[in-house]
Amino acid sequence: MPRPLAALIIALTLLVLTPSNPALATDFTNGAQVFAANCAACHSGGGNIIRRGKNLKRRALGRNKMNSIKAISSLVTNGKYAMPAYKDRLSYQQIQDVAAYVLQQADNNWKS
């Protein structure tokens, strides 16, 4: 393969594999702020004031199949039962950040 063509293929491959928007990286600080403003009233310290078994602790997240950013993001976006939907209140990035924050806190047993 001629060198210019190989270089072009490599450049295009890197372009496709590189995130197009570095701002979409997870921002745990933003996730903490979103959580404090929107979630902490019901989920302070990873608890749940409405349904104790639906808390945000690692064990409960696993039991309820909410132990991934995708699952938590879907729940935050669409709501379920007493949990309201936040799709009209939070941006996609805020939802991703708060989901990542919840998992991080669960891994840390909700210790600051």
C-alpha positions in Angstrom: 0.0 0.0 0.0 1.4 3.4 -0.9 2.5 5.5 2.1 0.1 8.4 1.6 -2.9 6.0 1.4 -1.7 4.2 4.5 -1.3 7.5 6.4 -4.8 8.5 5.3 -6.3 5.3 6.5 -4.6 5.6 9.9 -5.7 9.2 10.2 -9.3 8.4 9.4 -9.2 5.4 11.8 -7.9 7.7 14.6 -10.5 10.3 13.8 -13.3 7.7 14.1 -12.0 6.2 17.3 -11.3 9.5 19.1 -14.2 10.9 21.0 -15.6 13.9 19.0 -16.4 15.9 22.1 -14.0 15.8 25.1 -16.7 17.6 27.2 -18.7 14.3 27.1 -16.1 12.7 29.4 -17.6 11.8 32.8 -17.5 14.7 35.3 -17.9 13.4 38.8 -17.9 16.9 40.3 -20.8 17.8 38.0 -22.5 14.5 38.9 -22.2 15.4 42.6 -23.7 18.8 42.0 -26.6 17.3 40.0 -27.2 14.7 42.7 -27.2 17.3 45.5 -29.7 19.5 43.6 -32.0 16.8 42.2 -31.6 13.5 44.0 -30.4 14.0 47.6 -33.8 14.9 49.0 -34.9 11.2 48.5 -31.5 9.5 48.2 -29.3 11.2 50.9 -26.3 9.1 51.6 -27.4 6.5 49.0 -30.6 5.7 50.9 -34.2 5.9 49.7 -36.8 7.6 51.9 -39.7 6.1 49.9 -38.6 2.5 49.4 -35.7 1.3 51.5 -34.9 -1.7 49.3 -34.5 0.6 46.2 -31.5 2.4 47.7 -28.3 3.3 45.9 -26.0 1.0 47.8 -23.9 -1.4 45.7 -25.8 -4.5 46.8 -29.2 -3.0 46.1 -28.0 -1.7 42.7 -26.9 -5.1 41.7 -30.0 -6.9 43.0 -32.2 -4.4 41.1 -30.1 -4.6 37.9 -29.1 -0.9 38.3 -25.4 -1.4 38.5 -24.4 0.2 35.2 -24.3 3.8 33.9 -26.7 2.7 31.1 -29.3 1.3 33.6 -29.1 4.2 36.0 -29.2 6.8 33.1 -32.3 5.1 31.8 -34.0 5.3 35.2 -33.0 8.9 35.7 -34.2 9.8 32.2 -37.5 8.0 32.2 -38.4 7.5 35.8 -40.2 4.5 37.3 -42.9 4.1 39.9 -42.3 6.9 42.5 -39.0 8.0 40.8 -39.8 10.9 38.5 -38.4 11.3 35.0 -35.7 13.9 34.6 -35.4 13.9 30.8 -37.0 17.4 30.6 -35.0 18.8 33.5 -31.5 17.5 33.0 -29.3 17.3 29.9 -27.9 14.1 28.5 -24.5 14.9 30.0 -25.9 15.7 33.4 -27.7 12.4 33.5 -24.5 10.5 32.5 -22.5 12.4 35.1 -25.0 11.7 37.9 -25.2 8.0 36.9 -21.4 7.7 37.1 -21.4 9.6 40.4 -23.9 7.2 41.9 -21.8 4.2 40.9 -18.7 5.8 42.2 -20.4 6.5 45.5 -21.8 3.0 45.7 -18.3 1.6 45.2 -17.2 3.8 48.1 -20.1 2.8 50.3 -21.4 6.4 50.1 -18.5 7.7 52.3 -17.5 11.3 51.3 
